Amino acid sequence: MQQIGKALKSYVSGSPIEKGLEEQKAIRFWVSVVGEKIADKTEIDYVENGVLVVRTKTSAWRLELQMQKNKIIKGLNKKLTKTIIKDIRFI
């Protein structure tokens, strides 16, 4: 089984699949970066090409999060240990 794991890791490494997997990790880290209060008011739609698309419950939350966008992007990329998320669109 370890050889299958090595083969998969070798196949994924450097491929577009790796980028997609890294982007999906950002979803896992959302709550730990923004906190429970904000996480309760948002829902992640998807991540594509380094852009995280997040639905907000109200326009007031959308505006508030827009002002915190750079801080959130930095927090997510810190958790990911490399620059994966380049932008966040709040809808």
Backbone bond lengths (Angstrom), bond angles and torsions (degrees), N, CA, C in turn:
res aa  C-N    CA-C-N  psi(-1)  N-CA   C-N-CA  omega(-1)  CA-C   N-CA-C  phi
1 M - - - 1.447 - - 1.532 111.82 -
2 Q 1.310 117.80 -33.77 1.459 119.80 -179.79 1.515 110.88 -64.14
3 Q 1.320 117.51 -33.03 1.457 120.00 179.94 1.529 110.69 -68.40
4 I 1.317 117.52 -35.17 1.467 121.07 176.16 1.522 109.14 -64.82
5 G 1.326 116.22 -42.39 1.460 120.86 178.24 1.520 111.86 -60.85
6 K 1.320 116.06 -42.98 1.466 120.72 178.37 1.523 110.70 -63.83
7 A 1.328 116.06 -42.36 1.467 120.50 -179.46 1.524 110.46 -63.92
8 L 1.327 117.25 -43.07 1.462 120.83 178.81 1.524 111.30 -64.67
9 K 1.327 116.05 -43.52 1.461 120.21 179.56 1.530 110.21 -62.06
10 S 1.315 116.83 -41.75 1.453 121.67 178.63 1.529 110.88 -64.28
11 Y 1.325 116.35 -41.14 1.470 121.33 179.81 1.529 111.56 -65.87
12 V 1.329 116.10 -42.61 1.466 121.53 -176.15 1.522 111.33 -74.91
13 S 1.313 117.48 -35.66 1.459 122.02 -175.60 1.526 111.29 -57.84
14 G 1.321 114.94 122.71 1.457 120.70 178.26 1.517 115.13 81.99
15 S 1.316 117.05 -3.26 1.466 119.90 -179.37 1.532 110.43 -93.54
16 P 1.325 117.54 167.32 1.470 120.14 175.74 1.535 112.62 -59.60
17 I 1.306 116.30 -25.47 1.468 120.46 178.07 1.522 109.97 -61.95
18 E 1.323 116.96 -40.73 1.464 121.16 -179.68 1.529 110.46 -60.30
19 K 1.320 116.77 -43.89 1.462 120.62 178.76 1.529 110.61 -60.54
20 G 1.318 116.70 -44.28 1.462 120.81 178.40 1.518 112.58 -62.41
21 L 1.310 116.62 -39.99 1.468 120.62 178.43 1.524 110.77 -65.33
22 E 1.323 116.49 -41.25 1.463 120.83 178.12 1.529 110.55 -63.89
23 E 1.326 116.68 -41.01 1.464 119.91 178.32 1.525 111.00 -62.06
24 Q 1.308 116.94 -39.37 1.462 120.64 -179.81 1.529 112.44 -66.30
25 K 1.325 116.42 -28.14 1.467 120.05 176.83 1.524 110.82 -62.39
26 A 1.331 116.95 -31.17 1.466 120.74 179.92 1.521 110.59 -58.78
27 I 1.310 116.80 -34.88 1.469 121.38 178.39 1.524 109.88 -62.45
28 R 1.310 116.49 -42.50 1.474 120.60 178.72 1.514 112.54 -62.11
29 F 1.334 116.31 -34.45 1.459 120.64 -176.21 1.529 113.79 -86.60
30 W 1.314 118.39 -7.31 1.462 122.28 -174.98 1.523 112.53 -50.98
31 V 1.322 117.68 -53.00 1.472 121.54 -176.51 1.525 111.08 -62.11
32 S 1.320 117.29 -42.68 1.470 118.90 -177.64 1.525 111.80 -69.61
33 V 1.320 118.04 -24.94 1.467 120.74 179.53 1.524 111.10 -84.66
34 V 1.330 117.75 -45.10 1.474 120.00 -174.83 1.523 113.65 -94.06
35 G 1.323 117.86 -19.90 1.459 121.65 -178.78 1.525 111.98 92.62
36 E 1.311 115.07 163.06 1.468 122.29 -176.02 1.533 112.83 -62.70
37 K 1.326 116.82 -41.66 1.465 120.85 -176.23 1.532 111.05 -59.80
38 I 1.319 116.07 -48.23 1.455 119.79 179.59 1.526 110.72 -71.21
39 A 1.307 117.04 -39.70 1.465 120.70 179.69 1.527 110.82 -59.40
40 D 1.326 117.18 -34.78 1.468 120.75 178.15 1.526 112.34 -68.53
41 K 1.310 117.04 -22.34 1.466 121.69 -177.74 1.526 112.42 -99.74
42 T 1.333 116.72 3.36 1.462 120.87 -176.80 1.525 111.35 -134.42
43 E 1.318 113.93 163.06 1.461 120.87 174.79 1.526 107.22 -146.61
44 I 1.312 116.71 127.71 1.459 120.16 -179.95 1.522 108.43 -78.49
45 D 1.322 115.35 126.37 1.462 121.51 177.77 1.522 110.45 -81.83
46 Y 1.340 115.81 -56.85 1.457 120.05 -179.83 1.529 109.92 -168.98
47 V 1.326 114.88 170.79 1.462 122.55 173.97 1.519 106.17 -127.97
48 E 1.337 115.69 130.68 1.457 119.21 179.43 1.523 109.44 -150.76
49 N 1.315 115.51 129.40 1.468 121.66 179.08 1.520 112.78 52.43
50 G 1.309 116.39 40.17 1.460 121.47 177.05 1.515 115.00 80.22
51 V 1.333 117.23 5.91 1.460 121.39 179.56 1.523 109.15 -110.09
52 L 1.323 115.17 120.60 1.456 122.40 177.96 1.530 107.46 -93.47
53 V 1.318 116.94 124.83 1.465 121.71 -179.91 1.522 108.01 -106.61
54 V 1.345 115.14 120.78 1.461 121.73 -173.31 1.523 109.83 -124.11
55 R 1.321 116.51 127.90 1.469 121.80 174.54 1.525 108.65 -86.68
56 T 1.309 115.32 137.91 1.462 120.11 176.07 1.516 108.99 -113.54
57 K 1.338 116.45 153.09 1.466 120.47 -177.26 1.521 112.52 -73.36
58 T 1.337 117.20 -29.15 1.462 120.27 -179.13 1.524 110.17 -141.02
59 S 1.323 115.25 162.45 1.468 119.44 177.69 1.526 110.92 -67.90
60 A 1.330 117.01 -28.66 1.468 120.19 177.53 1.532 110.21 -64.17
61 W 1.327 117.21 -42.38 1.470 120.24 176.92 1.517 110.41 -66.42
62 R 1.324 117.02 -38.11 1.463 120.84 178.22 1.534 110.21 -58.68
63 L 1.314 116.41 -45.81 1.467 121.24 179.64 1.530 111.37 -64.96
64 E 1.314 116.07 -45.61 1.477 120.75 179.65 1.526 110.77 -59.65
65 L 1.315 116.95 -45.78 1.470 120.42 -178.37 1.524 111.87 -70.73
66 Q 1.305 116.67 -31.75 1.465 120.13 176.13 1.529 109.86 -59.77
67 M 1.331 116.04 -38.44 1.466 120.15 178.98 1.529 111.66 -70.89
68 Q 1.319 117.78 -24.19 1.469 122.04 -179.98 1.528 112.98 -98.72
69 K 1.312 116.97 4.85 1.468 121.94 -171.86 1.527 113.37 -53.91
70 N 1.309 118.42 -49.45 1.473 119.91 -177.83 1.520 111.99 -61.38
71 K 1.315 116.14 -40.02 1.479 120.78 178.43 1.536 110.20 -63.58
72 I 1.322 116.63 -41.60 1.469 120.83 -179.52 1.527 110.31 -67.13
73 I 1.324 116.87 -43.51 1.471 120.41 178.72 1.527 110.32 -59.69
74 K 1.332 116.89 -45.64 1.467 120.54 178.43 1.527 111.04 -60.94
75 G 1.333 116.96 -42.37 1.467 120.97 179.66 1.519 112.29 -63.45
76 L 1.327 116.78 -43.29 1.469 120.17 178.48 1.517 111.19 -64.36
77 N 1.321 116.73 -46.38 1.466 119.71 -179.23 1.526 112.09 -65.82
78 K 1.318 116.58 -31.99 1.468 119.43 175.60 1.529 110.06 -63.76
79 K 1.328 116.11 -44.16 1.478 120.01 177.70 1.529 110.99 -64.69
80 L 1.327 116.71 -35.58 1.464 121.28 -179.15 1.530 111.87 -79.39
81 T 1.310 116.97 -10.90 1.470 126.52 -179.94 1.531 113.98 64.72
82 K 1.313 117.48 13.00 1.466 121.86 171.63 1.522 108.67 -163.61
83 T 1.313 115.70 164.98 1.456 120.08 -177.25 1.522 109.73 -77.84
84 I 1.316 115.17 103.59 1.461 122.32 178.82 1.521 109.09 -112.25
85 I 1.335 115.73 -46.75 1.461 121.21 -178.92 1.525 108.77 -88.83
86 K 1.325 115.90 120.57 1.462 121.38 -178.58 1.519 111.82 -102.75
87 D 1.325 116.41 -25.52 1.459 120.19 -177.99 1.522 109.31 -155.52
88 I 1.320 115.47 159.20 1.465 121.58 173.84 1.529 106.69 -129.03
89 R 1.308 116.56 130.38 1.464 122.20 173.65 1.517 108.15 -107.39
90 F 1.320 116.07 120.84 1.449 121.25 177.32 1.522 107.98 -97.80
91 I 1.320 116.30 124.74 1.463 120.58 -179.06 1.517 111.06 -123.84
